[in-house]
Amino acid sequence: MRLEQGVAAAKAASILLAVAKTADKNRALGRIAEALRDHAGQVAAANRQDCQEAQRNSLADPLLQRLRFDEGKIAEACRGIESLI
């Protein structure tokens, strides 16, 4: 997907979300957190590869720290998502 397509899709989705019922939004947030938890190992493994590549390309340490999305940060993200429900 090209950047322009992604932006257009996000804009269209934002219009739908603006009129969606709270229960539907909460259900979606719950499913997002659940899917992230269910795939945490895969996400973390892919992120480790990304971080290794970034390190090989001499990404600055502060940026590398921000790039890291390990199991702990995934769990934190899930808690944050769930706090919105």
CORURWO-V461299 format. One record per backbone hydrogen bond with DSSP energy under -0.5 kcal/mol. NH is the residue of the N-H (numbers start at 0). CO is the residue of the C=O. E is the energy in kcal/mol with one decimal. If there is no record, write none. Layout:
# CORURWO-V461299
nh=NH co=CO e=E
nh=NH co=CO e=E
This chain:
# CORURWO-V461299
nh=5 co=1 e=-2.4
nh=6 co=2 e=-2.5
nh=7 co=3 e=-2.2
nh=8 co=4 e=-2.5
nh=9 co=5 e=-2.4
nh=10 co=6 e=-2.3
nh=11 co=7 e=-2.2
nh=12 co=8 e=-2.5
nh=13 co=9 e=-2.3
nh=14 co=10 e=-1.5
nh=15 co=11 e=-1.6
nh=16 co=12 e=-2.8
nh=17 co=13 e=-1.7
nh=18 co=14 e=-0.8
nh=18 co=15 e=-0.6
nh=19 co=15 e=-0.6
nh=19 co=16 e=-0.6
nh=24 co=20 e=-2.2
nh=25 co=21 e=-2.9
nh=26 co=22 e=-2.3
nh=27 co=23 e=-2.3
nh=28 co=24 e=-2.6
nh=29 co=25 e=-2.4
nh=30 co=26 e=-2.2
nh=31 co=27 e=-2.4
nh=32 co=28 e=-2.4
nh=33 co=29 e=-2.3
nh=34 co=30 e=-2.8
nh=35 co=31 e=-2.5
nh=36 co=32 e=-2.4
nh=37 co=33 e=-2.8
nh=38 co=34 e=-1.7
nh=39 co=36 e=-1.3
nh=42 co=38 e=-2.8
nh=43 co=39 e=-2.9
nh=44 co=40 e=-2.2
nh=45 co=41 e=-2.5
nh=46 co=42 e=-2.3
nh=47 co=43 e=-2.4
nh=48 co=44 e=-1.8
nh=49 co=45 e=-2.2
nh=50 co=46 e=-2.8
nh=51 co=47 e=-2.4
nh=52 co=48 e=-2.4
nh=53 co=49 e=-2.5
nh=54 co=50 e=-2.5
nh=55 co=51 e=-2.4
nh=56 co=52 e=-1.6
nh=57 co=54 e=-1.8
nh=58 co=53 e=-2.5
nh=62 co=59 e=-0.5
nh=63 co=59 e=-2.4
nh=64 co=60 e=-2.6
nh=65 co=61 e=-1.5
nh=66 co=62 e=-1.7
nh=67 co=63 e=-1.5
nh=73 co=69 e=-2.5
nh=74 co=70 e=-2.5
nh=75 co=71 e=-2.1
nh=76 co=72 e=-2.5
nh=77 co=73 e=-2.5
nh=78 co=74 e=-2.2
nh=79 co=75 e=-2.3
nh=80 co=76 e=-2.6
nh=81 co=77 e=-2.6
nh=82 co=78 e=-1.6
nh=83 co=79 e=-0.5
nh=83 co=80 e=-1.5
nh=84 co=81 e=-1.2
